[in-house]
Amino acid sequence: MGKEEIREILKNMAGKIEKEIGLDNLVLIGIKRRGAIIADRINKILSKKLPVGYLDITFYRDDFSKIGAHPVVGTTEILFDIDDKKIILIDDVLYTGRTIRAALDALIDLGRPKFVKLFVVIDRGHREFPIYADFIGKKVEVKENEMVEVRLKEIDGKEEVVVVRKWNGQERT
């Protein structure tokens, strides 16, 4: 998937969010890193600018102790009250559900939203937790030994979605 298809997915999903939820009392929260960029892009598409926050889930991960001696910890930047807000939680790829579980734990520590709806660009299946997205850009069928990467120009220098196979611990596109 290339730049145009990514842009079209975000445009369609932004329209769906406006139609199904409305923009009143709505906030966008992107899971760092790529979810944060996608949240900003969606906000630019919407007919009304919304508060946007960025959520770092490092300390909420269930594998935090396995990350290494010096994990990279970012900052959560949510400069508004989330109590009674309608939240669209945004990430790039939904896989096991572990990232979203961690994000929900982090959000609950910040307040009590009216509801949280999940938006993902890609749903690749193979869930380990019973977590499902409310807004899905595209479902992609991949094998267990394959990964789906959403590459964004702000981080990766290019705009694409690719399937990467793991061969003996090495990645191959």
C-alpha atoms as an extended CHARMM CRD file, in Angstrom:
* protein
*
       173  EXT
         1         1  MET       CA              0.0000000000        0.0000000000        0.0000000000  PROA      1               0.0000000000
         2         2  GLY       CA              1.3590000000        3.3980000000       -0.9280000000  PROA      2               0.0000000000
         3         3  LYS       CA              0.9820000000        7.0460000000        0.0370000000  PROA      3               0.0000000000
         4         4  GLU       CA             -2.3000000000        7.6260000000       -1.8250000000  PROA      4               0.0000000000
         5         5  GLU       CA             -4.0300000000        4.5840000000       -0.3580000000  PROA      5               0.0000000000
         6         6  ILE       CA             -2.9520000000        5.5720000000        3.1650000000  PROA      6               0.0000000000
         7         7  ARG       CA             -4.2890000000        9.0960000000        2.6070000000  PROA      7               0.0000000000
         8         8  GLU       CA             -7.5860000000        7.7070000000        1.2550000000  PROA      8               0.0000000000
         9         9  ILE       CA             -7.9910000000        5.3800000000        4.2560000000  PROA      9               0.0000000000
        10        10  LEU       CA             -7.4930000000        8.2700000000        6.6960000000  PROA      10              0.0000000000
        11        11  LYS       CA             -9.9340000000       10.4550000000        4.7600000000  PROA      11              0.0000000000
        12        12  ASN       CA            -12.6060000000        7.7320000000        4.7050000000  PROA      12              0.0000000000
        13        13  MET       CA            -12.1550000000        6.8670000000        8.3730000000  PROA      13              0.0000000000
        14        14  ALA       CA            -12.2770000000       10.5390000000        9.4240000000  PROA      14              0.0000000000
        15        15  GLY       CA            -15.6010000000       10.8480000000        7.5970000000  PROA      15              0.0000000000
        16        16  LYS       CA            -16.8860000000        7.7000000000        9.2710000000  PROA      16              0.0000000000
        17        17  ILE       CA            -15.9010000000        9.0250000000       12.7180000000  PROA      17              0.0000000000
        18        18  GLU       CA            -17.7310000000       12.3120000000       12.0600000000  PROA      18              0.0000000000
        19        19  LYS       CA            -20.8310000000       10.5100000000       10.8110000000  PROA      19              0.0000000000
        20        20  GLU       CA            -21.0380000000        7.7770000000       13.4640000000  PROA      20              0.0000000000
        21        21  ILE       CA            -19.8300000000        9.6160000000       16.5670000000  PROA      21              0.0000000000
        22        22  GLY       CA            -19.9080000000       13.3200000000       15.8090000000  PROA      22              0.0000000000
        23        23  LEU       CA            -17.2740000000       15.7930000000       16.9210000000  PROA      23              0.0000000000
        24        24  ASP       CA            -18.8840000000       17.1960000000       20.0700000000  PROA      24              0.0000000000
        25        25  ASN       CA            -16.9170000000       16.3140000000       23.2120000000  PROA      25              0.0000000000
        26        26  LEU       CA            -14.5730000000       14.1620000000       21.0800000000  PROA      26              0.0000000000
        27        27  VAL       CA            -10.7910000000       13.9760000000       21.5090000000  PROA      27              0.0000000000
        28        28  LEU       CA             -8.1270000000       12.0900000000       19.5800000000  PROA      28              0.0000000000
        29        29  ILE       CA             -5.3540000000       10.2440000000       21.4010000000  PROA      29              0.0000000000
        30        30  GLY       CA             -2.5430000000        8.6720000000       19.4040000000  PROA      30              0.0000000000
        31        31  ILE       CA             -0.3440000000        5.9280000000       20.8120000000  PROA      31              0.0000000000
        32        32  LYS       CA              3.2540000000        7.0030000000       20.3390000000  PROA      32              0.0000000000
        33        33  ARG       CA              4.9020000000        6.9410000000       17.8650000000  PROA      33              0.0000000000
        34        34  ARG       CA              3.0050000000        6.2330000000       14.6800000000  PROA      34              0.0000000000
        35        35  GLY       CA             -0.4390000000        6.5160000000       16.2760000000  PROA      35              0.0000000000
        36        36  ALA       CA              0.4250000000       10.0720000000       17.3060000000  PROA      36              0.0000000000
        37        37  ILE       CA              1.2800000000       11.0500000000       13.7320000000  PROA      37              0.0000000000
        38        38  ILE       CA             -1.8920000000        9.4210000000       12.4310000000  PROA      38              0.0000000000
        39        39  ALA       CA             -3.9660000000       11.2850000000       15.0630000000  PROA      39              0.0000000000
        40        40  ASP       CA             -2.5520000000       14.6050000000       13.8100000000  PROA      40              0.0000000000
        41        41  ARG       CA             -3.3280000000       13.6640000000       10.2140000000  PROA      41              0.0000000000
        42        42  ILE       CA             -6.9110000000       12.6890000000       11.0350000000  PROA      42              0.0000000000
        43        43  ASN       CA             -7.3880000000       15.9540000000       12.9190000000  PROA      43              0.0000000000
        44        44  LYS       CA             -6.3270000000       17.9060000000        9.8050000000  PROA      44              0.0000000000
        45        45  ILE       CA             -8.9790000000       16.0670000000        7.7540000000  PROA      45              0.0000000000
        46        46  LEU       CA            -11.9110000000       16.5640000000       10.1470000000  PROA      46              0.0000000000
        47        47  SER       CA            -14.2720000000       19.4990000000        9.5880000000  PROA      47              0.0000000000
        48        48  LYS       CA            -13.5240000000       20.8160000000       13.1020000000  PROA      48              0.0000000000
        49        49  LYS       CA            -10.1770000000       20.7310000000       14.8960000000  PROA      49              0.0000000000
        50        50  LEU       CA            -10.1950000000       18.6060000000       18.0360000000  PROA      50              0.0000000000
        51        51  PRO       CA             -7.9310000000       18.3220000000       21.0630000000  PROA      51              0.0000000000
        52        52  VAL       CA             -5.1870000000       15.7890000000       20.2900000000  PROA      52              0.0000000000
        53        53  GLY       CA             -3.0900000000       13.9400000000       22.8510000000  PROA      53              0.0000000000
        54        54  TYR       CA             -0.1480000000       11.5870000000       22.6130000000  PROA      54              0.0000000000
        55        55  LEU       CA              0.1060000000        8.5250000000       24.8320000000  PROA      55              0.0000000000
        56        56  ASP       CA              3.3320000000        6.7530000000       25.7930000000  PROA      56              0.0000000000
        57        57  ILE       CA              2.6020000000        3.2420000000       27.0880000000  PROA      57              0.0000000000
        58        58  THR       CA              6.1240000000        2.0650000000       27.9280000000  PROA      58              0.0000000000
        59        59  PHE       CA              5.5100000000        1.6090000000       31.6700000000  PROA      59              0.0000000000
        60        60  TYR       CA              2.1760000000       -0.1400000000       31.0370000000  PROA      60              0.0000000000
        61        61  ARG       CA              3.5500000000       -2.8630000000       28.7630000000  PROA      61              0.0000000000
        62        62  ASP       CA              3.3620000000       -6.4080000000       30.1170000000  PROA      62              0.0000000000
        63        63  ASP       CA              6.8610000000       -7.0320000000       28.7450000000  PROA      63              0.0000000000
        64        64  PHE       CA              8.4480000000       -3.9300000000       30.3040000000  PROA      64              0.0000000000
        65        65  SER       CA             10.9070000000       -5.9680000000       32.3570000000  PROA      65              0.0000000000
        66        66  LYS       CA             12.0510000000       -7.7750000000       29.1940000000  PROA      66              0.0000000000
        67        67  ILE       CA             12.6610000000       -4.6490000000       27.0770000000  PROA      67              0.0000000000
        68        68  GLY       CA             16.2170000000       -4.2690000000       28.3280000000  PROA      68              0.0000000000
        69        69  ALA       CA             18.2780000000       -2.4220000000       30.8830000000  PROA      69              0.0000000000
        70        70  HSD       CA             17.6280000000        1.0270000000       29.3900000000  PROA      70              0.0000000000
        71        71  PRO       CA             14.2060000000        1.1750000000       27.7150000000  PROA      71              0.0000000000
        72        72  VAL       CA             13.3630000000        4.3250000000       25.7940000000  PROA      72              0.0000000000
        73        73  VAL       CA             10.5740000000        6.0070000000       27.7200000000  PROA      73              0.0000000000
        74        74  GLY       CA              8.6940000000        8.8720000000       26.1290000000  PROA      74              0.0000000000
        75        75  THR       CA              6.2710000000       11.3110000000       27.6420000000  PROA      75              0.0000000000
        76        76  THR       CA              2.5230000000       11.2990000000       27.5540000000  PROA      76              0.0000000000
        77        77  GLU       CA              1.2470000000       14.6290000000       26.2720000000  PROA      77              0.0000000000
        78        78  ILE       CA             -2.4540000000       14.8820000000       27.0240000000  PROA      78              0.0000000000
        79        79  LEU       CA             -3.0100000000       18.5140000000       27.9700000000  PROA      79              0.0000000000
        80        80  PHE       CA             -6.7520000000       18.2310000000       28.5610000000  PROA      80              0.0000000000
        81        81  ASP       CA             -9.0870000000       16.4810000000       30.9710000000  PROA      81              0.0000000000
        82        82  ILE       CA            -10.3450000000       13.1510000000       29.6100000000  PROA      82              0.0000000000
        83        83  ASP       CA            -13.1770000000       12.7740000000       32.1390000000  PROA      83              0.0000000000
        84        84  ASP       CA            -16.4860000000       12.2510000000       30.3120000000  PROA      84              0.0000000000
        85        85  LYS       CA            -14.8080000000       12.7410000000       26.9060000000  PROA      85              0.0000000000
        86        86  LYS       CA            -15.4460000000       10.5840000000       23.8660000000  PROA      86              0.0000000000
        87        87  ILE       CA            -12.0170000000        9.2400000000       22.9280000000  PROA      87              0.0000000000
        88        88  ILE       CA            -10.7850000000        7.8950000000       19.6270000000  PROA      88              0.0000000000
        89        89  LEU       CA             -7.6450000000        5.9110000000       20.5040000000  PROA      89              0.0000000000
        90        90  ILE       CA             -5.4020000000        5.6680000000       17.4450000000  PROA      90              0.0000000000
        91        91  ASP       CA             -2.6710000000        3.2060000000       16.4960000000  PROA      91              0.0000000000
        92        92  ASP       CA             -1.1020000000        2.0080000000       13.2630000000  PROA      92              0.0000000000
        93        93  VAL       CA             -1.4190000000       -1.8000000000       13.4820000000  PROA      93              0.0000000000
        94        94  LEU       CA             -3.6330000000       -4.0050000000       15.6450000000  PROA      94              0.0000000000
        95        95  TYR       CA             -2.0380000000       -7.3870000000       16.2130000000  PROA      95              0.0000000000
        96        96  THR       CA             -2.1290000000       -9.1900000000       19.5830000000  PROA      96              0.0000000000
        97        97  GLY       CA             -4.0650000000       -6.4980000000       21.4580000000  PROA      97              0.0000000000
        98        98  ARG       CA             -1.3100000000       -6.0630000000       24.0480000000  PROA      98              0.0000000000
        99        99  THR       CA             -0.4720000000       -2.4810000000       23.0250000000  PROA      99              0.0000000000
       100       100  ILE       CA             -4.1250000000       -1.4740000000       23.2230000000  PROA      100             0.0000000000
       101       101  ARG       CA             -4.5310000000       -3.1790000000       26.6040000000  PROA      101             0.0000000000
       102       102  ALA       CA             -1.5740000000       -1.1510000000       27.8910000000  PROA      102             0.0000000000
       103       103  ALA       CA             -3.0080000000        2.0460000000       26.3750000000  PROA      103             0.0000000000
       104       104  LEU       CA             -6.3660000000        1.4780000000       28.0680000000  PROA      104             0.0000000000
       105       105  ASP       CA             -4.6110000000        0.9940000000       31.4210000000  PROA      105             0.0000000000
       106       106  ALA       CA             -2.7180000000        4.2560000000       30.8770000000  PROA      106             0.0000000000
       107       107  LEU       CA             -5.8980000000        6.1300000000       29.9220000000  PROA      107             0.0000000000
       108       108  ILE       CA             -7.8000000000        4.9120000000       32.9820000000  PROA      108             0.0000000000
       109       109  ASP       CA             -4.9900000000        6.2600000000       35.1670000000  PROA      109             0.0000000000
       110       110  LEU       CA             -5.6540000000        9.6920000000       33.6170000000  PROA      110             0.0000000000
       111       111  GLY       CA             -9.4190000000        9.7960000000       34.1090000000  PROA      111             0.0000000000
       112       112  ARG       CA            -12.7870000000        8.3130000000       33.3030000000  PROA      112             0.0000000000
       113       113  PRO       CA            -13.7890000000        8.8700000000       29.6770000000  PROA      113             0.0000000000
       114       114  LYS       CA            -17.3770000000        8.5610000000       28.4470000000  PROA      114             0.0000000000
       115       115  PHE       CA            -16.1140000000        5.8860000000       26.0410000000  PROA      115             0.0000000000
       116       116  VAL       CA            -13.0390000000        4.8230000000       24.0920000000  PROA      116             0.0000000000
       117       117  LYS       CA            -13.2750000000        3.7220000000       20.4550000000  PROA      117             0.0000000000
       118       118  LEU       CA            -10.2760000000        2.2330000000       18.6840000000  PROA      118             0.0000000000
       119       119  PHE       CA             -9.0340000000        3.3230000000       15.2650000000  PROA      119             0.0000000000
       120       120  VAL       CA             -6.2830000000        1.3780000000       13.4720000000  PROA      120             0.0000000000
       121       121  VAL       CA             -4.9190000000        1.7400000000        9.9730000000  PROA      121             0.0000000000
       122       122  ILE       CA             -4.2880000000       -2.0170000000        9.6780000000  PROA      122             0.0000000000
       123       123  ASP       CA             -5.8890000000       -4.9700000000       11.4750000000  PROA      123             0.0000000000
       124       124  ARG       CA             -3.6470000000       -7.9770000000       10.9040000000  PROA      124             0.0000000000
       125       125  GLY       CA             -5.4640000000      -10.4610000000       13.1490000000  PROA      125             0.0000000000
       126       126  HSD       CA             -3.9200000000      -13.0930000000       15.4630000000  PROA      126             0.0000000000
       127       127  ARG       CA             -5.2950000000      -11.5790000000       18.6850000000  PROA      127             0.0000000000
       128       128  GLU       CA             -4.0740000000      -12.7030000000       22.1110000000  PROA      128             0.0000000000
       129       129  PHE       CA             -6.5320000000      -10.4450000000       23.9530000000  PROA      129             0.0000000000
       130       130  PRO       CA            -10.2320000000       -9.8990000000       23.1630000000  PROA      130             0.0000000000
       131       131  ILE       CA             -9.6580000000       -6.4190000000       21.7100000000  PROA      131             0.0000000000
       132       132  TYR       CA            -11.1840000000       -5.2910000000       18.4360000000  PROA      132             0.0000000000
       133       133  ALA       CA            -11.1110000000       -1.9990000000       16.5490000000  PROA      133             0.0000000000
       134       134  ASP       CA            -14.1880000000        0.1330000000       15.9340000000  PROA      134             0.0000000000
       135       135  PHE       CA            -12.6240000000        1.8480000000       12.9180000000  PROA      135             0.0000000000
       136       136  ILE       CA            -10.3730000000       -0.2030000000       10.6440000000  PROA      136             0.0000000000
       137       137  GLY       CA             -8.6310000000        1.2060000000        7.5940000000  PROA      137             0.0000000000
       138       138  LYS       CA             -7.8630000000       -2.2100000000        6.1330000000  PROA      138             0.0000000000
       139       139  LYS       CA             -7.7760000000       -5.8390000000        7.2470000000  PROA      139             0.0000000000
       140       140  VAL       CA             -4.7240000000       -7.7420000000        6.0850000000  PROA      140             0.0000000000
       141       141  GLU       CA             -4.3750000000      -11.5220000000        6.2520000000  PROA      141             0.0000000000
       142       142  VAL       CA             -0.8280000000      -12.4420000000        7.1980000000  PROA      142             0.0000000000
       143       143  LYS       CA              0.8980000000      -15.4660000000        8.6620000000  PROA      143             0.0000000000
       144       144  GLU       CA              2.2590000000      -15.6870000000       12.2010000000  PROA      144             0.0000000000
       145       145  ASN       CA              5.8320000000      -15.2630000000       10.9150000000  PROA      145             0.0000000000
       146       146  GLU       CA              4.9450000000      -12.0450000000        9.0810000000  PROA      146             0.0000000000
       147       147  MET       CA              4.6870000000       -8.4890000000       10.3560000000  PROA      147             0.0000000000
       148       148  VAL       CA              2.8030000000       -5.5470000000        8.9280000000  PROA      148             0.0000000000
       149       149  GLU       CA              4.6640000000       -2.2450000000        9.1090000000  PROA      149             0.0000000000
       150       150  VAL       CA              3.0810000000        1.1340000000        8.5540000000  PROA      150             0.0000000000
       151       151  ARG       CA              5.9070000000        3.4070000000        7.4940000000  PROA      151             0.0000000000
       152       152  LEU       CA              5.3480000000        7.1580000000        7.7430000000  PROA      152             0.0000000000
       153       153  LYS       CA              7.5130000000        9.8850000000        6.2410000000  PROA      153             0.0000000000
       154       154  GLU       CA              7.9150000000       11.6720000000        9.5890000000  PROA      154             0.0000000000
       155       155  ILE       CA              9.6790000000        8.6460000000       11.1110000000  PROA      155             0.0000000000
       156       156  ASP       CA             10.7030000000        6.3840000000        8.2360000000  PROA      156             0.0000000000
       157       157  GLY       CA             11.2940000000        8.8530000000        5.4170000000  PROA      157             0.0000000000
       158       158  LYS       CA              8.7210000000        7.0920000000        3.2260000000  PROA      158             0.0000000000
       159       159  GLU       CA              5.0180000000        6.4090000000        3.1280000000  PROA      159             0.0000000000
       160       160  GLU       CA              3.9360000000        2.7880000000        2.7390000000  PROA      160             0.0000000000
       161       161  VAL       CA              2.4790000000       -0.3080000000        4.3340000000  PROA      161             0.0000000000
       162       162  VAL       CA              4.5320000000       -3.4620000000        3.8480000000  PROA      162             0.0000000000
       163       163  VAL       CA              4.4590000000       -7.0730000000        4.9430000000  PROA      163             0.0000000000
       164       164  VAL       CA              7.7930000000       -8.2110000000        6.3680000000  PROA      164             0.0000000000
       165       165  ARG       CA              8.6810000000      -11.8900000000        6.7750000000  PROA      165             0.0000000000
       166       166  LYS       CA             10.9260000000      -13.1110000000        9.5350000000  PROA      166             0.0000000000
       167       167  TRP       CA             13.5350000000      -15.6220000000        8.3490000000  PROA      167             0.0000000000
       168       168  ASN       CA             15.8360000000      -17.0020000000       11.0490000000  PROA      168             0.0000000000
       169       169  GLY       CA             15.4550000000      -13.8260000000       13.0840000000  PROA      169             0.0000000000
       170       170  GLN       CA             16.0660000000      -11.4930000000       10.1380000000  PROA      170             0.0000000000
       171       171  GLU       CA             13.4840000000       -9.3400000000        8.3820000000  PROA      171             0.0000000000
       172       172  ARG       CA             12.8090000000       -9.5770000000        4.6540000000  PROA      172             0.0000000000
       173       173  THR       CA             10.3450000000       -7.3620000000        2.7970000000  PROA      173             0.0000000000
